[in-house]
Amino acid sequence: MEKTNKKIPTTEELNACIKESVVSVTDVYEQPPVVLMVGDATIGTLGNFSASIGKAKSKKTFNVSAIVASALCNGTVLHYRASFPEGKRKILYIDTEQAEYHCKKVLARILQMADFPNDKNADNLIMLGLRKYSPEMRLAIVGQAIDSIPDLGLVIIDGIRDFLYDINSPNESTEIISKFMQWTDDYQIHIHTILHQNKNDEHARGHIGTELNNKAETVMQVEVDKEDKSISVVEAIHIRDREFEPFAFRINEAALPELVESYIAKEKKRGRPTKEEFDPYRDIAESVHRTALDATFSNGSIANYADYVQRLKDGYAQQGIKLDYNKAVKVATFLSNKRMVTKDGKEYCFNRDYHY
């Protein structure tokens, strides 16, 4: 979904954006309404977005069904407690993966969990199955739906990966997350999305996972319990509010998620927490990248990869960032993905007009 012909805003448009974006200490700003909670912990407010992540078969969609059911009845389902104000009670559920038959099963499950009849449509819940469309068409359809549905309060996107051609594309990831921020702010809605975790670690997949972790109000993990494979555990791994106590659910005979009342959250490991894997996007500020690259390319382009990696180590060291060879390679990959550094033939060049 790379853009080649981007519209350049006019001076008038830019001045209008500046005027609209000024934050004043003398103005009064309302706190965003809290619409989704777990216990006393806020997981969702209007004007923000959140996410659920988990490995395959961890019951992520069952968990999100409980969130939607709580919003539909504006009450409590599992441990989710919804309180959407009047004029924000409509729910839009986007499914990008499943065929209509399975979408209907999810819809019926939500209605049953909310104590609604599951043989007729609920006025406040609209489900769209977008499996057959291209990523850019899905994005356009969702944007039109959000713009045209009155009284919209909650949008579920299951899953965000299907809005991208390349899950590791920085450009596509930035564009999608920017859309989420625009939609939630302009329409004062809450978006909750779903993304898989990597098979071999706990990180959300791809560059879009990194963007979610950096920008989402709350990221919850749904994980099959290591000791009892019949239950799934929900916990917050990134949350702006206080953390909630992890809880567990199982799928009962009616194929509905139900709380495991006897579940006791595992005690977190004592001592120094495990350090997250080095991430050039998360761990180094853009301003540091730019200054380090100015130093790296102070003598112009670099002729070969070995010299490039060494010059990166030297350039970042001047900014107080010590890189061993493996970290320098990660930085080089990141810079290439972001098109901050490009190749002209065999030479490496600093692209000073990059989009971060």
Backbone hydrogen bonds, N-H to C=O, Kabsch-Sander energy under -0.5 kcal/mol:
donor,donor_aa,acceptor,acceptor_aa,energy
14,L,10,T,-2.3
15,N,11,T,-2.6
16,A,12,E,-2.1
17,C,13,E,-2.1
18,I,14,L,-2.4
19,K,15,N,-2.5
20,E,16,A,-2.3
21,S,17,C,-1.6
22,V,18,I,-0.8
22,V,19,K,-0.6
24,S,22,V,-0.5
27,D,24,S,-0.7
29,Y,27,D,-0.5
35,V,44,G,-2.3
36,L,44,G,-2.1
37,M,81,R,-1.9
38,V,41,A,-2.4
39,G,79,H,-0.9
41,A,38,V,-2.2
43,I,36,L,-2.2
44,G,36,L,-1.9
46,L,33,P,-2.2
47,G,189,I,-2.7
48,N,45,T,-1.3
48,N,189,I,-0.5
50,S,191,I,-2.7
51,A,218,T,-2.2
52,S,193,T,-2.5
53,I,220,M,-3.0
54,G,195,L,-1.0
58,S,55,K,-1.4
63,N,59,K,-2.1
64,V,60,K,-2.4
65,S,61,T,-2.1
66,A,62,F,-1.4
67,I,63,N,-1.4
68,V,64,V,-2.5
69,A,65,S,-2.5
70,S,66,A,-2.2
71,A,67,I,-1.8
72,L,68,V,-2.6
73,C,69,A,-2.1
74,N,70,S,-0.8
75,G,70,S,-1.9
77,V,80,Y,-2.3
80,Y,77,V,-2.5
81,R,37,M,-2.8
82,A,75,G,-2.5
83,S,35,V,-2.0
88,K,85,P,-1.9
90,K,151,D,-2.7
91,I,124,N,-2.9
92,L,154,L,-2.6
93,Y,91,I,-0.5
93,Y,126,I,-3.3
94,I,92,L,-0.6
94,I,156,I,-3.3
95,D,93,Y,-0.5
95,D,128,L,-2.7
96,T,158,D,-2.8
97,E,158,D,-0.6
103,C,99,A,-2.3
104,K,100,E,-2.5
105,K,101,Y,-1.2
106,V,102,H,-1.9
107,L,103,C,-2.4
108,A,104,K,-2.7
109,R,105,K,-2.1
110,I,106,V,-2.3
111,L,107,L,-2.1
112,Q,108,A,-2.3
113,M,109,R,-2.5
114,A,110,I,-1.7
115,D,112,Q,-1.3
116,F,111,L,-3.3
120,K,117,P,-0.6
125,L,122,A,-1.3
126,I,91,I,-2.6
128,L,93,Y,-2.9
130,L,95,D,-3.0
130,L,128,L,-0.7
133,Y,130,L,-1.4
138,R,134,S,-2.7
139,L,135,P,-2.1
140,A,136,E,-1.9
141,I,137,M,-2.6
142,V,138,R,-2.5
143,G,139,L,-2.2
144,Q,140,A,-2.2
145,A,141,I,-2.6
146,I,142,V,-2.8
147,D,143,G,-1.8
148,S,144,Q,-1.6
149,I,145,A,-1.8
152,L,149,I,-0.8
153,G,90,K,-2.7
154,L,90,K,-1.7
155,V,190,H,-2.6
156,I,92,L,-2.9
157,I,192,H,-2.5
158,D,94,I,-3.0
158,D,156,I,-0.5
159,G,157,I,-0.6
159,G,194,I,-0.5
160,I,194,I,-1.6
162,D,159,G,-1.1
163,F,160,I,-2.0
164,L,161,R,-1.6
167,I,165,Y,-0.5
169,S,166,D,-1.9
173,S,169,S,-2.4
174,T,170,P,-2.6
175,E,171,N,-2.1
176,I,172,E,-2.4
177,I,173,S,-2.5
178,S,174,T,-2.2
179,K,175,E,-1.8
180,F,176,I,-2.2
181,M,177,I,-2.3
182,Q,178,S,-2.3
183,W,179,K,-3.2
184,T,180,F,-2.6
185,D,181,M,-1.7
186,D,182,Q,-3.2
187,Y,183,W,-2.4
188,Q,184,T,-0.7
189,I,184,T,-0.8
190,H,153,G,-2.4
191,I,48,N,-1.4
192,H,155,V,-2.8
193,T,50,S,-2.0
194,I,157,I,-1.7
195,L,52,S,-2.1
197,Q,54,G,-1.4
198,N,203,H,-2.9
205,R,196,H,-2.5
207,H,167,I,-1.0
208,I,167,I,-1.5
209,G,205,R,-1.2
210,T,206,G,-1.2
211,E,207,H,-2.3
212,L,208,I,-2.2
213,N,209,G,-2.4
214,N,210,T,-1.8
215,K,211,E,-1.9
216,A,212,L,-2.9
217,E,49,F,-3.2
218,T,49,F,-0.5
219,V,238,H,-3.2
220,M,51,A,-2.8
221,Q,235,E,-3.2
222,V,53,I,-2.8
223,E,221,Q,-0.5
223,E,233,V,-2.5
225,D,231,I,-2.3
231,I,228,D,-1.7
232,S,249,F,-2.8
233,V,223,E,-3.5
234,V,247,F,-3.3
235,E,221,Q,-1.9
237,I,219,V,-2.7
238,H,219,V,-1.7
240,R,217,E,-1.5
241,D,42,T,-0.5
247,F,234,V,-1.8
249,F,232,S,-2.3
250,R,258,E,-2.4
251,I,230,S,-0.6
252,N,250,R,-0.6
252,N,256,L,-2.9
255,A,252,N,-2.0
258,E,250,R,-2.8
260,V,248,A,-2.5
261,E,259,L,-1.0
263,Y,260,V,-1.7
283,D,279,D,-3.4
284,I,280,P,-0.9
289,H,285,A,-2.2
290,R,286,E,-2.7
291,T,287,S,-2.1
292,A,288,V,-2.8
293,L,289,H,-2.5
294,D,290,R,-2.2
295,A,291,T,-1.8
296,T,292,A,-2.6
297,F,293,L,-2.6
298,S,295,A,-1.3
300,G,297,F,-2.0
302,I,348,Y,-2.3
308,Y,304,N,-2.2
309,V,305,Y,-2.8
310,Q,306,A,-2.0
311,R,307,D,-2.8
312,L,308,Y,-2.3
313,K,309,V,-2.2
314,D,310,Q,-2.1
315,G,311,R,-3.0
316,Y,312,L,-2.8
317,A,313,K,-1.7
318,Q,314,D,-1.4
319,Q,316,Y,-1.2
320,G,317,A,-1.9
321,I,316,Y,-2.5
322,K,320,G,-0.7
323,L,321,I,-0.6
328,A,324,D,-2.5
329,V,325,Y,-2.2
330,K,326,N,-1.9
331,V,327,K,-2.5
332,A,328,A,-2.5
333,T,329,V,-2.4
334,F,330,K,-2.5
335,L,331,V,-2.8
336,S,332,A,-1.9
337,N,333,T,-2.6
338,K,334,F,-2.4
339,R,336,S,-1.0
340,M,335,L,-2.5
341,V,335,L,-1.6
342,T,349,C,-2.5
344,D,347,E,-2.6
345,G,343,K,-0.6
346,K,344,D,-0.6
347,E,344,D,-1.7
348,Y,302,I,-3.0
349,C,342,T,-3.3
351,N,340,M,-2.7
351,N,349,C,-0.6
352,R,350,F,-1.1
354,Y,351,N,-1.3
356,Y,354,Y,-0.6
